[in-house]
Amino acid sequence: MTMTITVNDSVADKVMAFLNSLPQDTITVEQTRPWYADEVKSRIEEYKSGKLETTPLHEGMEEIEDYLREINSVAS
């Protein structure tokens, strides 16, 4: 039998643990979430934990503006 089940991300780990507890050769799991989902999840966890370095928007924009001014002066 083939079946498609949509699982909420908040319980996905529990569902996968249950499926993995079943005897091998009784179930095949094909995950269809996007390739980047694990990367996004890890970055969110890193941000929430405070380990991710961030730059305030105004500082980032100042750096970009300085860089563009430098490029503009070299091109002139």
C-alpha positions in Angstrom: 0.0 0.0 0.0 1.3 3.5 -0.8 0.2 6.4 1.3 1.1 10.1 1.6 1.0 11.7 5.1 1.6 15.3 5.8 3.2 15.9 9.2 3.4 19.2 11.0 7.1 20.1 11.6 6.5 20.3 15.4 5.9 16.6 15.6 8.0 15.4 12.6 10.9 14.1 14.8 8.4 12.0 16.9 6.8 10.6 13.8 10.2 9.7 12.3 11.2 8.1 15.6 8.1 6.0 15.5 8.5 5.0 11.9 12.2 4.1 12.6 11.0 1.9 15.5 9.1 -0.4 13.1 10.9 -3.5 11.8 13.2 -2.9 8.8 11.8 -3.9 5.4 8.2 -3.1 6.6 8.2 0.6 5.6 10.0 2.9 3.2 10.1 6.6 4.0 10.7 9.2 1.3 11.0 12.7 2.6 9.7 15.3 0.2 10.6 18.5 2.1 12.8 21.0 0.3 16.5 20.4 0.1 17.2 23.5 2.2 14.8 22.7 5.1 17.5 21.2 7.3 19.8 24.1 6.7 17.0 26.6 7.6 16.1 24.7 10.7 19.7 24.6 11.9 20.2 28.3 11.3 17.0 29.1 13.2 18.2 27.0 16.2 21.6 28.8 16.0 19.9 32.2 16.0 17.5 31.3 18.9 20.5 30.0 21.0 22.4 33.2 20.5 25.3 31.6 18.8 24.6 33.2 15.4 26.5 36.5 14.9 24.2 39.2 13.6 24.8 42.8 12.5 22.2 45.5 13.1 20.6 46.7 9.8 22.0 50.2 10.0 25.5 48.9 10.4 25.2 46.5 7.5 23.7 49.3 5.3 26.6 51.6 6.2 29.1 48.9 5.2 27.3 48.5 1.9 27.2 52.2 1.2 30.9 52.6 2.1 31.7 49.7 -0.3 29.6 51.3 -3.1 31.3 54.7 -2.6 34.7 53.0 -2.8 33.7 51.3 -6.1 32.3 54.5 -7.5 35.5 56.5 -6.7 37.7 53.8 -8.3 35.5 53.7 -11.4 35.5 57.5 -11.8 
